């Protein structure tokens, strides 16, 4: 197959601005070759500058990644893929929306099993999200076994691939009933998406709840601008300007010099089906080949730039153009030394007339060989080197070399032989010499061990080729050619064998013929043999279908050394028949047959871990049971003794609370059985005799589809097993909880806190069972709950080789009929003229999440009932959950005509004693922008004393924030509720009722410490008229920060982001620990995204945090030393002049910051203590305060935590060993006030692959 490497691609688009990314720089070198991105998310950076992928894009096999790894990753330059896009088992990837926001065209010039887009087993993908994709020119779409994937029913695939929409294959994804598929504009005031009809159903079309699907009004297959104006007819995927062929995202036919054209201009040529290149560019390309000798130049034929001339055409060395051959088309093939061991290898020489090099024929098996070899090799006229025929048991004749006239002998076997024919058990004829002429001008011929080849045939060849007299009797041996009898006067005995799962090491006794020089080599014959009934001649037939595998073994260097061999690439737990034969030159002319051969022995390889169980299916037949079935693995590699089944409850998707089910209605998820379940897995329905009919024979089309599906599954399974997955034996037991990341992973990602704002994601217990059959019944499960079920196959050697990798399935139990009933009575009280306030208890153990309550009410004495919904999460009588509706309680005493209901809300964020009434808050002025929204200065009435106003800081959440973001905002602020320390900024209250939500904080009028320090620089424009801080001032700041950190440490909190920007300065110049990451994006440049991870403050991080992701009190102490450096330099950037990558390497290589200019000795000593490379040698914050307490202001004694009774009760205040050595991989990491990482992926079972 012709192609070019990435380094050979030149500038194609020119210097045009990106049509979908106006802010992107001009596309200088946008075309990349095929990409295979696996294992590591950092490999995605290869796509950074790619605008076109001329080939395929495969993203696969990332088992240790999480959602955070993909946040911020985006490749807006990528517009087109010329072949196919494949995604397979990439964990943590939730959408392609941000990854490829501008991918517009997939051309499908080469397909993956007839598909241009394949999304297979992506466990965390929630939506496809390719909202710019407008055209799939060839091939179809296959989206299968993605258990979280929604928004498939809202996509009109016919808009993308109008000619292949019937071939789309979308199965095994999340059921539409369980998805909240809402298109933009349905619930809001914005314009709704376009509607199209699919299978007679008119509906809105969108990729996600935020992005509509493009529907161009200009006609089928056309392209439009974002405003709906028609693009030029040659445009695909959209355009920047209407009716301009220079502003296309991609071209319908051909691209040249920034223009989209219906055909290539004069003196340019079509290349790869989509662009035009010059003759000079085509001449610079080289054909991609595994053999460097075959890396020929590209050619031009019929206005196309091709990797080689088509059949019937050729080119000469002085021209790039193909021309028609006169008669037989000469074709030179440079091969070096080529071994032909199959018809496929022979096909590589199809059409060759001159073979420049040597040919070795080693055909041991095959069918219809004569015609296959003649069609591939029949045109060869000249071989410039030698021809060697050896061990070709399937050859009867060499007449397939129909036109071979010359073996030139430029190179020879062993320096003497131009034709070498050795050990061909069925070779009977060379050529038909009455019709064939062959010349061998130099060199000799060698024939040995061709028992069916008559000597007369060889002597006739001597006369025809002109080699008579060159050979002696040893080179055409009369006893080993034409004599079927074997020379075997001695039996060789094996003296040792060592077996492994895929290899056998053999040694046999030494053999010494009368003339040791006559011993040439040994040949080992071996093959799979399930039964011990094999003879040496079985399988050595002409067709070669059951022929032995043959391995040449050179003689040992010393005649005293026992010969041996290693048989490699064997199948585990398989019996092999083996024998060895000595090859000698001794002939029967001397009256004795010298030779040796062993008896056939049988050896079985060792077992190995089996492959994964196949075709796992599940069904729930009650609210507490799930039945799982599977098929045995394709490669058992031993005797399967049991299957290990592990299951774990999955958390419900809290994002369901975001959707307004009261207005759009509730689609009910199901727990129906897999259609592939056969009889015997549940109660059967009795049928009448008339209803019991024979199954109809499937239609031919259905059989073809089933065959294609089975073929696809097999191909994908082979693909998986060829993708270097190392299975690991599951070691968790029944008392082990779920693991969300592998224990040996190293990451710079901060550990998820155990006490952070908001509820942490629950970890559910993992259960396991061993079963001996290919099915399991899981019992004692929770009703209407989703479970992940992993199945490992284990053979008799599982204790040494481990079980297989896991195959998994997701299943949901059936609902409990009475679980959604409202317990107790409904109470009410008047709530206005036309309203009543209803109260009720939540169902104690509902079927899944409660998404809404449905209230039916009517006026007394009237028959008509009104129904209204109360949505959970947005406002939050019958419980409406993920299953359906429960039974409500009816209270006959309700009265009034009002429609108003004020329902209680569930505990997502629950108001508590910190709640402040909104009418007590007055906003004065803006202070700045925070990460969630604006920050204001305001007044709060009654916080300190009744009727007294207090100046406060008011933090708000953005008006456009989702409900999830609003709850997150309140929960992050709630972390501060636990803190009560003078040197930690205090939370004063929360306003969660109504919009916008407010967090009331202690007002720190002088802002953050970083800005304050910079304002003290003499040349600062905002200098408040204060001098730079003295040593006493610096020590006072350091002590106040250390006191706040000592308080956090004493309460088992790790800050992880201590820096001057996160410390605040009050009106009286007191420095306090700030609000823990709630203003991170203000100083976004202080953070760095390492290897696709979350943003990290690398310039403040300790070496162990950078290397191993370890965050603890000692890493906070290191950061404190950097804060001291900031104080001394008036907030200069640490490691100024270094890039973030350089800082990473510098700190991990034991580098530290230089001493600031004019830095006092006392301050520098503190820095050095904090920057000890061994974390255990760093002082605690209490120890730091001990060293500077005498330099602190008198008020410090009465206000600080250091002098408080609480600290004295704790003793020295030094952290325990558990705190100093806490790692993110331990079961209970130290709690942290920073927000938890939002990893929505379910806890992973130890499936052996991650």
N, C-alpha and C positions, 0 to 999 in steps of 0.2 A: 504494500500500500504506500503510495507516495505521500509525502508530507514534508513539513519543514520544522525545524526546531525553533524554540522561542527566540533564541539569539539571532536568528536569521530574518526576523520580521522587521520590516522597515517602517518608515513613517507613511501612513496611508490616509488618515483624515486630514492631514495638513495642520494648520493652526486655527481650526474652527473652534468657537466656544462650544461647550457641551450643551446639546439641545435640551436636556432634561435637568441640567444642573448649571444654571447661568453663572453661579459664583465659582464654579470649579475652573481651574486654569485650563488653557487650551490643551487639547489632546495631542501630545507629542508622539508617544509610542504606545497606542492603545491596544494593539492586537497581541494577544497571548495565545499560546498553544494549549492543548488539553491539560487539564489540572486534575490531579488525584490528591485530595486533601483528606487526611485521616489522622486519627489518634490524638493530635494536639491542636487546640484551637488557634495557636499562634501561626499554624500553617496557612490560615486564611489570609495572612498579610501578603501572600503571593498575589492576591487579587487586587492589591492596592491601586495599581495604575492601569488595570485592564479595562478597556472599553468594549472590546470584542474578544470573545473566546473562540478562536478558530479551532474547534474541536469540541470535546465534551467536558463537563464539569461534574466531578464526583466528590461529594462531601459525606464522609462515612466513618463509622467505628470510633466515636468519641464517647467513651464510657464514663470518664471521670469529670466531665464538664457539668456546670450548673448554669442556671439562668443568668447569674451575674457575669459569667464569662462572655456572654454575647451582648450584654448591655453596652451600648456605645459603639459597637462594631457596625460599620456601615460601608458599603462600597457603591456609592452613587454613580460612579463612572460606568459601571457595567451596563451595557445596553442590549447586547445580543450574544447568544450562544449559537454557533452554527450547527452543532450536532444535538446532544441531549443533556439534560440536567437530572442527576440522580442524587437522592438523599436517603441515607440508610443508617439507622441506629446512632443518631447524634443526640446525646442526652442533654437536657437543659435548653435546647433551642425551642422557643415557643412560637416563633413566627418568622417568616422571611420578609416581613414588612420593612424592617429597618435594615436588614442585611443587604437586600437587593431592591432598593426603592425604585430604581429606574429600569429594571430589566423589562424590555418591551417585546423582544422577538426571540423565539427559539425556532431555528430553521429546520432541524431534523434531517440534515444531509446524511448522517449515519445515526442509526437508532439503537437503543438498548432493547432488544427483543421486541421490535416494532413500536416502541414507546419513546416519545421525546421528553416526557416529564414523568419521573418515577419517584414517588415518596413512599417509602416502605419501612415499617416498624420504627417510627419516630415517636418515642413514648411520651414526650412532653410537648409536641407540636400542637398548638391550640387553633391556629388558622394558617392557611397558606400565605395569604397576605401579599401576593405578587400583584399589587394593584395597578402597576404600569403595564403588565403583560397584556398585549393586544393580539398577538398572532403566534400560532404554532403552525408552521407552513407544512410540515410533513410529520406523520406519526400521530400517536394518540397519547392519552394520559392514563397512568396507572397509579392509584392512591390506595394503599392497602395496609391494614393492621396498624393504624395509628389511633390508639384508644382515647386520646384527648382531643382529636382533631374535629373541629366544628366548622361552620360556615361553608360547608360543601354544597348544601342544598340551595344556597343563595347565589351560586355561580352558574351562569349560563355558558357551559362549555362549547356550545355551538357557535358563540361569538368568537372563540379563539381558534377552533379547528372545524370549520363548517363541513369539510369533506370527510372527517374521521370521527365525528361526535358519537356515532353508533358503536365505535370500538373503545370508548372510554371504559375503564374498569375501576370502579370505586366501591370497595367492599371492606368490611371489617373495621370501620372507623367508629367514632362515637355516634351513637344513635341520634338522629335528628330530634327525637323527642326529649333527649337529655340536654340538648344544646339550647342556649339562649340566642338564637340567630336573629338578631335585629339589625336592619340596615339603617344607615344614617338618615335622619329626617323624619322617621316614623313617629318618634315621640317628641321631637323638638320642633322649633320653629324654622329650622333650616330647610333648604330645598331637598325633597326626598330623591332617592336614586331612581334611575330609569327602570321601567317595567318591561319584561319580555315574557313570552309564553314558552314554557318547557313542558312537553307531554300534556299539552292542553291546560296547564296551570299558569295563570298570569300572576307574576309576583315581582317584587323589587329585587334588583341584582346588585350584589356587593361582595367584596372580598372579606371585609371585617366590619365591625360596628362603626368604624370611622372612615372607611374608604369604599366608595361606590365602584362598581365595575364599569369600565368604559363602554358606552354604547354610542357608536358614531352614527349620526343621522344621515351621513352621505352615502350609505349603501353598504351591503355586505362586503366584508373584506377591506373596506376603505380605512383611512386614517384621518384623525381630526386633531385640531389644537385643543388645548385645555378648555378653551371657550366654546368648543363645538364647531369651529370653522373647518371647512374641508381642506385637507392637505393636498399637495400635488399627487397626481395619480401614481407616481413612482415611489411614494413614501409608504413605509410600514411603521407601526408602533406609535405614530404621532409625529408632530413637527412643532418647531418653534414659531413658524410663520405660515400663514395659509398660502397654498398654491405656489410654493417656492421649493424647487427640488434641491436647494442648497441647505435647507433647514430641517431635513428629515432626521428622525431618530435613527432609522435604518432604511435600507433600500429594498424595494420589492424585487428588483432584478440585479442591477450592477451599480457599484460605486466607483467613482474615479474623480480624483482631485476635488473632493468636497461636493460633487454633484451626484444625484441618483439618476441613472440613465436606463432606457429599455435595452440597450446593447452597448458593447464596448466601442469607443471611438476608433478611428483608423490608427493603425500602428500600436494598438494595445490589445491585450489578450485576456480572455476569461480565466479566472483562477479561483479554485475552490467554490465555484458556483455563485459567488456574490460580489467579487471585485475584479477590477481591471488592472493589469500590470503591464509594464513595458517589456520589450524583448530583453533588455539589459537586466532587468530585475529577475525575469524568468531564468535567464542564463546563470544567475548567481545562486540559484537554489540547488540543493542536493537532495537526492532521494534518501529518505530515512531507512536504514537497513541494519540488522544485527551484524551483518558481515561488512566491514569497512570497504572491502574490495567491490562491493555491490552498490556503493554510494555514488551512483551515476548522476550526471547532470539532468536537469529537466529539459523537456523538448517542447516545441510548438507544433500543434497539428490542428488544422481547421479552426484557427483563431482561438485555440485553447492552450493554456500552459499546463502540460501534463508531466507526470513523473517518468513516463516512458512512451515510446511509440506504440500504437495499437497493432494488432495482428495484421500482417500483410504489409507493414510499413517499417522502414528503418531510417537511420540517420548515419552520416559519416562524421568523422571527428572534427571536420572543419565547419560544420553547419549545425545550427540548433533546430532546423526544421526537419520534419519527417517527410520521406518520399516513398512512393510505392515501389515495391521490389519487382525486379524482372525475373520471373520464375520463382525458384525457392528463395525465400527471404533470408539472407545471411544475418545471423545474430551471434555476436561474440559474448560469451559469459565468462567473467573472471571469477574463479571459484577457489583458488588456492588448492587446498586438498579437501574435497567434499565427500562425505560419507552418505550414501543413499541406503537408508535402512527401512524405508516405507514408501508407499506410493505418494504420500504427501511430500516427502523429500524429493522424489523424482519430479513432481509437478513444478518445483521451483526452477527446473531446467527446461520447462516446456518452451519449444520454439528455438532452442539453442542449436546452432550448427557447428560452432567451434567452441570447445571447452578449453579455456586457457587455465591449465592446472592439472590436477590429478583426480581420478575418480576411484572410490572404494565402494564396491557393491557388497552389502551385508543384509540381504533380504532374508529374513527368517520366517516370516508369516505373511499372509495376505490372501485375498481372493481375486480371481480374474486378473492375475498378475500380468500375463503375457500382453493382453490388450492395453492395460493401464500403463505398463512400462513402455510399450511401443509408442503410445500416444504422447508420452512425455519425453522419451529419449530417442525416438525413431528418426529425428532429423539430424542428430549429431553425426558429423562427417569426420571431425578431427579432434583428437585428444592430445594436447601438447606434451603432457607428462606421461604418467604411467596409468595402467588400468589394473586394479586389484580386485579379484573376486574371492571372498572368503566367507565361510560359515553361512553361505546363502542356501539354506536347506530347501527353500521354496522354489529355487530355480531349476528348470529342466533344460533350458536352452538359453544361449546368448543371442538368439536371432532377433530379440527386440531392438538390439543395436542395428537396425535395418540398413542404415546408410553409413555406418562406420567404415571408413576407408584407410585411416592413418592413425597409428599410435606413435607419436613422434619421439617420445623418450627424452624430452628435455630434462626431466628428472626421473630417477629410477628407484625401485624398492631395493634397499640395502646396497645401492650404488651399482647394481648389476642387471636388475630385472625390469623390463618394460611391461611385461604381462605376468601377473602373479596369480595363480589359481590354487587355492588351498581350502581343503575340507568343505566340499560342497556335496552333501550326501546324495542328492538326487540329480545332479547335473549329468545329462546324457549326451547332449549335443552342444557343439560350439556354434558353428554357422553351417548353412547349406552351401558347401564350397562349390557346388556346380553353378551357383548364381551369385556368389559373393566373393569380393576381392578385398583383401586387407593387407596393408603393408606395415612392417615394423622395421624401420631402417637401422636402428641401433638398439643395443641391449639384448638381453636373453629372455627366455620364457622359463617359468617355474610352475610345475604341476605336482601336487602331492595331496593324498587323501581325498581323492574324488572317486569313490568306489564304483560308481556307475558310468564313469567316463572311459570309453575304450581307448587303448593306446593308439589304435589306428587313427582315431579322430585327432589325436594330438600330433601324430607324425604327419598326417595330411596338412595340418595347420603349419607345421614347420616348412613344408614345401611351398605353400601358398604365400606365406609371409616373408619367405627368404631368410629364415632364422636357422635352417638346417645346418648342423655342425657346430653351432654356438653352444648348445647345451650338452652336458654329459649325462650319464645314467642317473646320477644322484639328483639331477634337476628335473628329469622326467622319470620318476621312479616307477619301474614296471610292476612293483609289488603293491603299491598304494594307489595306483590308478587302474580302474577297471577290475579290481578284485574286491568283491563285497566283503570277504573275510577280513576280520579285524586282527591286528597283530597284538595279541594280549596273552603272553605266556606267564605273566605274574599278576597276582591280585594285590592291588594297593589297599592298605588299611588306614582308616582315619584314626589318628592318635588323640585328637582333642577337638572339642567344639564348645564355643561360648555363644550363648544366644542373648539377644536383647529384643525389644519389641519390634524393631524394624531392620535388624541386621543379624547375620550369623557369621561368626569367625571360625574358620576350619583350618586344621592342620592334618597332613597325612604323612606317612612314613616316606623316607628317602627312597628313591629308585635309581639304581645304577645299572644301565645296560652294559654289555661287554665293552663297548666303546662309548664312554661318557659323552664324547663330542657329538654322538648321534642323537642325544636327547635334546630336542628343540624347545619344548615347552610343555605345559599342562593345559588342558581345557576342562573347565568345570561346567557340568550341565545341571540345571536345577529348574524346578517348576512347582507350582502349587499342586498338591495331591491330597485330597480329603481321604482317600482310601490307600492302603498299602498294597497295591496290586499293579505297580507300574514296572514295565521293562524298559531297557534302554532305547529300544527302537520305536516304542509307542510315541506318536506325535512327530516323528521326523519324516513327515510326508511332504509331498511336493506342494500342497496347498498351504502348509505352514500354519493352519488354524490352531493346532494344539502343539506347536513345536516347543522344544525346550528353550529356556534362556541359556545362553552360552557366554562364558567369560574366559578370556585368555589369561593365563597366569605365567608370567616370566619365571625363569629358573632363579633360585636363590643365588646370591653373590658367592656363597661358599657351598661347596659340594657336601659339606658336613651339616648344613643347616636344613631343617625340615621345611619343605614347601608349605605354603598356606595361602589363604584368600579370605577377603571380607566380602560377603554378599550383602549389598546395601539396598535401601528403598524397598524393603519387604513389607508385607502386611502383618500387623500384629495378630497374635494368636491364630496363626495359620500353619498348617503342616506342609512342609516342602519335601519333595523327593530330590535327592542329590547323588550324583556320581561324578568321578573325576577320571580322565583318560590322559595317559602320557603320549605325547607326539614325538616319534623318533624317525630317524632316517634309515634304520636297519631294514633290509629287504629279505625276501624269501629266497633270493638267488643263492645265498650262502647255505641254504638248507635249514635255517632256523628262523622263526618269527620272533623277533624281539619287540616287546611292547608290554604295557601294563594298564590295567583299568580296575577301578574299585567296583564293589557291588553297590546297588542302589540302597541308600540309607534314607531314613525319614526323621526329620527334625522339625519341631514346632517352635515358632517364635514366642516370645514372652507377651503377655497381655499389655494393653494400654488403656487409657481412659476412652470410653465410647464417645461417639458423637451425640448430639442432642436428640432427645425424643422428638418425634415428628407429629405434626397435625394435632396440636392440643386443642380440645374443644371442651366447653363447659356448659352446664345448665343448673339452674336452681329449681328444686322441686318442692321447697317449703321455705318458710321465713328463716330457718336456722340451718339449712343444708345446701351444699353445692356439690354436684357430681362432676368430676373431671375425667376425661378420657384422652388417651394419646396412642400413638403407634410407636413400636420399638425403633431405636436409632438405626440408621442405614448401615453404620459400621459399629458392630458391637464390641469388637476387639477383646473378646473374652466371653464368658458365660454370664449373661445378665442375671444377677441374683436378686436385686431389689431396685426400686425407684425411691428416691428421696423427694418428698413433697413438702414444700415450705409455703406457708401462706401468712399474709399480714393484712390487717385492715388498713384501708386508705382513708385519709382525711377528705371530707367533702370540700368541694371547691367554694371557698368563701366569696369568690367573685360573683356568685349567683345573686348575692345581695344587691349588686349594683343595678340589676335589671328591674324595671317597673312591671311586675307581673299583674298588678291591679289593672293596668291599662291594656297591655298587649296580650294578656291571657297566659295561661300556664300550660306548657307542653309537658306531658307526663313521661318520665323515663320508664323504661321497662326492664324486666329481668327475664326475658323470654329465652327459651332453649335454643342452642345452636341447631340449625336445620340438618346438620350432618349426624346428629345423635340418632343411633339406631334403636332397636327394640331393647327392652330390658333395663332401661335407665329411669323408668318412672311408671306410674300407673297407666295402663292401657285402657282405651275406650272400647267397650264391647260393640261389635258391629253385627248387623243382621247378615244372614247368609248371602242375600243379594248384593250387599255392599262390599263383600270381600272379593275383590277382582284382582286379576293378575296385573302387575304394573305394565304400562304401555312401553314399547320400545322407544327410546329417545330419538328425536329427529336427528338427521345427519348434521345439521348446523349446530345443534346442542352438543353432539358428540365432539365436534371439532373444537368448540369453545372449551369443553371439559378437558380435551387433550391439550389444548394450548395452555390452560391454567395449570395443569399438572406439569407440563414441560417448563413453564415459567418458574414454578415452585422448585423443581429439581435444579434448574440452572441457577436460581438464586441461592439455593442451599450449597451448591458447589462453590459459588462465588464467595459465600460466607466462610466456608472451610478453607478457602485459599487466601483468606485475608488476615492471616497471622493472628488468630485469637488464641491466647494461651489459657486453657481452662484451669480454674483453681477449685480445689475441693472445698465445699462449704463446711465451715467449722463451728458455726453458731449452733447453740442448743436452745431448748425451749425457754430458758430464762433470759435470753439475750434480746434486747430491744433492737429496733431497726437502726441501720447505719446509713447515713446520707452521703458519706464519702469514704473512699478506701483508707484504711488505717495507715498505709504507708505513703499517702500522697503528701507532697510538699507543696505548699502554696503560700503566697504572701497575703492571701485574703484574711482579714481579721476573723477570729472565731465568732460564731454566733453566740450572743450573750445568753445567759440563763435567766437574767432578771433585767429585761429591757422593757421599754415602753411597748404596750400591746401584748397580747397573749402569744406565747411561742407556739409553734406548730406542734401538735401532740405527736409523741413517738408511740407507736402501737407495737405490742409484743409480736414477735415472730414465732409461729408454731411450726412444728415439723412432724412428719410421720414417715415410716418406711412401709412400702407396700410391695408385694411380689407380683401383682397383676398389673395390667396396663390401664388401670382405672383407680380412682380413689373417691371416697365420700367424705367430705369435710362437714363436721357436725358442730353443734354448740356455737354457731355463728350469730352475729347480731343481725336483726331483721333489717331489710332494705339498706344494706351496706355493701360498698364495693370492696373487693379483696383482690390483691395481686397474688397469683399462685405460680410458684416456680417448680419445675420438675427437673430433676437430675437423674440420669441413668447411671447405675452403679453395677459393675461386674464383679466377678469373684476376687479380683485383685484390687478392689477399691481402697483397701487399707494401705496399699503401697503406691498405686498410680492415681488414686483419686477418682471421683465421679466425673461425669461429663459437665460441660458448661450447661447453664440453665436455659430451658425454653419456658416462656411464661405466657400466661393468659390472665385477663381481667374478667371478673364475674361479680354480679350483684345478687344478693339474696332477695327473695320475694318479700313483699311488705307484710307486716303484721296487721290483721284486719282492724283491731281495736286500738292500735297504738296512737292514732291521731285524734282520738276523742278528747273533748275538753273535760277535764276532771272538775267535779264540783259544780257550783252554780255560777251564773253570770250576775254580777251586782251592778247597780247603776245609781247615778245621782244626777240631778239637774246641772247643766253646764251652760245655761243661757236660755234665752227665750225659745229658741227652736232647736236646741241641742241637748243631748244627754251624754254623760260620760259613762262608758261601759268598762267594766273590769272583769277579767277572768284569769284563771291559772293557765299557764302553758301546759301542753301535753308533756307528761313527765319523761317519756321515752319515745319520741315520735319517729316516724319513718324518714330518716334523713333530716335535712335542714328544713326549718319552717320558713317558707318563702312568702306566704301571705295568709291572712285570716279572711274568710268569706262570711259576711254577715247578711242574713236574710231577715227582713222586718216588714211589717205591714200594720196599717192602722186597725185598731180593734173593730171587728165587725165587717171588715172588708176582705174579699177573697184574694185580691191581687197582692203579690209579694214583690218587694224590691230587693235587689241584691247589690251589695257594694263590697269592694275588696279593700283590705288594709294590708299594705305591703310591708314586709319586714326589711329592716336595714335602712329604709328611707324615712319611715315614720314609726313604724313599729312600736252561731259562732262556732267557728269550725276551723281546725288547723289545716292549712294547705301546705303540704311539704313536698319533698322531691318525689313522692309517690302519688299522692292524690289527696282527697279530702276526707277528713274524719267526721264523726258525728258531733253535732253541737248540742249544747244545753239550751232549752227554751224557758224563758222566764215570762210568765203571762202578765206581769205587772208593768211592763214598759208602757210609757205613755209619751205623747208629744208627736209632732209632725216633722221635726227637724231631721236633716240628713247628716248632721255633724256627729262624728265619733272621734274621740281622742284616745287612741289605743296606747297601751304600754309598749315600749321598745325593748328588744332583746339586748343582752349584755354584749354589745360590740364596743361602744363606749357608754358606760353608765354614769350619769351624774351622781355626785357624792357630796360630801361636806365641803368640797372645794368650789362647788358651783356658786356663781355670783349672778345676780339678776342683771340683765342687760340694761335696764333703766337706771342702774347705779353707775354706769360707765359714761364718761364724756371724753371724746377725742379732741386733742388740742392741735397737734401738727405731726407731719411726717418726720420720721427719723432716718429711714433708709429701707432698703429692700432686703428681705430675708429669703431663705430658700423656699419657704412655702408661700410667702406673700409679703405684703408691706408691713413695716414696723412703725408704730405711732407712739408719740408721747400722749398721755391722757391722765384723767383724774378718776379715781375710784372712791365712791362714797361708802363709808361705814366699814372699811377694811380694818383700820386700826381701832377706831372707837365709833360709837353710834353718832352719826351726823357729821363726822370728820372726813375731809377729803384728803386722799393720798396721791402724790404723783407716782405714776406707774408707767411701765413700757407695755404696749399692747401689740401682740403679735397676731397677725391674721393669716387666713388661708386664701389663696387666689379664688376669684369668683368662678373661674372655669374648672376648678378642681373637682375630681370625681368624689363620690361618697367614700370610696376606699381611701383616697388621699386625705380627706377631711378627718376620717377616723384615725389614720396614721398620724396626722398632725397632733390630734389631741392625745393620742397614746404616747407619742414621743415626749410631749410636755409633761405627761403624767409621771415620767421618771423622776422629775424634780420633786414630786410630792414626798419622796422618802428622805430628802436632804434637809438638814437643819444645822447649818454651820455658817458662821459669820463670813467666812472666806469662800463660800460657794454661793453663787447667785440664787436668790430665793424665788420660788414660785409663790404667787400671792392668791391666785384663783384662776378659774376656768369659766368661760361662758360657752356652753355647748348647745344651748337651746336657741334655735333660730339661726339666721345667716347674716354675716359670716361668723364662724366660730372664732373666739378670742381666747388667747392665753395671756394672763396678767402676770407680769414679771416685775421684780424689783428694778427700778429705773437706775441705770448706770449712765449718768449724764455725760461722762467723758469718753464713752465708746469703748472699742476694743483696745487692748494693750498695744497691738502692732501699730494701729493708726495713731494712738497717743504718743508712742515713742518717736515715730517719724515726725510728728508735729513739733517735737522738742529740738529737732535739728536746727541749727542757726539759720540755714537758708530756706526753711520751710515757709510756704506762703500762709499756712494756717497756724503759725506759731502763736500760742496763747500769751506770749510774753514771759514765759518761764525759762530759766536756764536749764542746760542739760543736767540730768540727775547726777548727784554726787555719789560716792561710794556708799554712804549711809542710806541714801535713797534706794540704790540698787539692792542693797542687802535687805532693806525693808520690803521691797517688791518680792524678792526671792523668798523671804520668810513667809509672806502672806500666801504666795502660790503654794509653797511646800506645805503649809498648814492645811489648805484646802485639799491637797492631794493626800495628805496623811489621813484626813477624815474619810475620803473615799476609800482608801486602802483599808482602813479599819472596818469599813462596812462592806468589804469584799467586792468593791467595784474597781475595774480597770478602765482607765480613760481611753487609751489607744490613740488619741489625737491631741495630746497636750502640745500647745504652741501659743505664741503670743497672740495670734489672731483669735484664739478661743479663751482668752482671759479678758475680763472686763474691768473698767476703772470707774469708780464711783465719784460722786461730787467731792468727797473729802480725800481723794487720791488713793483709797483702799483698792487693792487689786484682788479680784475674786475669780474663781474658776467659772467659766461661762456656761452657756446653755447647751453644751454637748452636741455639737454637730448640726444644730438647727439653722446655722447660717453658713454652711459649708460652701455654697456656690458663690459667695461674695469673693472669696479668695481662691477661685477655681485653679489658678495657675500654680498654687502651692501643692497641688495634687497631681499624681501621675498614675496612669493606667498601665500596670505591669502585665504584659503577656495576655491582654484581653481581660484582666481581672477588674474588680472595682477600683475606684479612685483611691490612691494610697498616698499619704504624706511622707514620701520616701526620704526627704531631707531631714525629717525629725525622727526617723525610725532607727531602732537599734539593729546591730548586725543579725541577731538571732531572729528578729521579726522579719527582716528582709529575706533571710535564707529559708527559714522553716515556718514562717507564719506564727511564731510564738509571741503572744502579747500577755504581759503580766506586770506586776509592780516594778520589776527590774527594767522592763522596756520603757515604762513611764518615767523612771529615774533618768534613763538616757535622754529621753525627750526633754526632761526638765533641764539637763545640762545645755541642750540647744537653746532653750528659752533664756537661760542665763547669758548665752552668747548673743542672743537677740537684744537683751537688755543692754549689754555692754556696747553693742554696735548701733544702737538706736534703730533696731529692726531692719538691718540689712538682710538680704536673702542668704541663707546658709549655702556654703559651697558655690559661691557666685563664680560664674564662668564655666561651670560644669553643666553638661546636660543631665537629665534625670538618669539616663542609662549609665553615664559615667559616675554619678553619685552612687548608684547601686553597686557597681564594681568596686569603687573606692572604699566604701564603708565595709563591704563584705571582705575586702582585703586588709582589714584592720586599720583603715585610715580614719583620722579624726579631724575636726576643724582646727585651723590655726588660731593661735592666741590673738585676739583682737588688739589693734593698736591702742596703746595707753590703757590697757586693761589692768585694773588693780590685782595684786597678787592674790588677795583673799578670794576674789571672784573667780580667778582662773583656777585656783586650787579646787574650788567646788566643782567647776566644770570637769576637771581631770578625774575627780572621784566618780562623777556620774558616767564617765566614758570608759570605764574599765571594760576590757574585752570579755572577761569572765563575769557573767551576770551576778554570780554569788559574791563577787568582790565589791559590787556597788553598794553604797549605803542605802538604808531605807530613808523615807522622808522624815521620820521621827529622828533618826540619827543625824540627818542634815540639819534639822532644827536645833538639836543639841549643840552643834558646832557654832551656830550663829545666834542663839537665843539672847546672849548678852548684848548684842548689837541692835536688838529690836526696840521699838518705841514702847513706853510704859503701858499704853493701852493694849498692847498685844497680850499681856498677861491676863487681862480680864476678859478679852473677847475671843481668844484663840481656842481651837480644839486641843492644841498641844498642852495647854495648862488646865484643861477641863477635867473634872472628876471622871468623865467617861474614859478619857485616855489613860488616866492613872489606874483605873480599874483593869485596863488591858495590860498593864505591866509595861514592858519595854516598847511595845507597839511594833516589834519586828515581825515581818511576815513569816508564816510557817513555811515549811518545806513545800507543802502542797501548793502554796501560793507562788513561791518563787519558781517552781519548775512546771507550773501549769502550762499545758500545751493545748492547741486547738483540737488535737486528736483524742484527748482524754474525754471520759464520759461526762464530766461536769466542769466545763470551763468556768473561769471566774466571771461573775456577773459584770455587766458593763452598762453604763448609762447610754452608750451609743445605740442607735436603732439596730434591730436585728436585720441581718441579711434576708431579703425577701425571696427565699427559694421556695417556689410553689410546687416544685416537683415532689412526688411522694417519696417517702423513705424507701431506699433501695434494698432489696434483699441481697444477700451475698450470692449472686448468681454465677460467680466464677469468671466473669469476663471484665468486670470493672476494677 
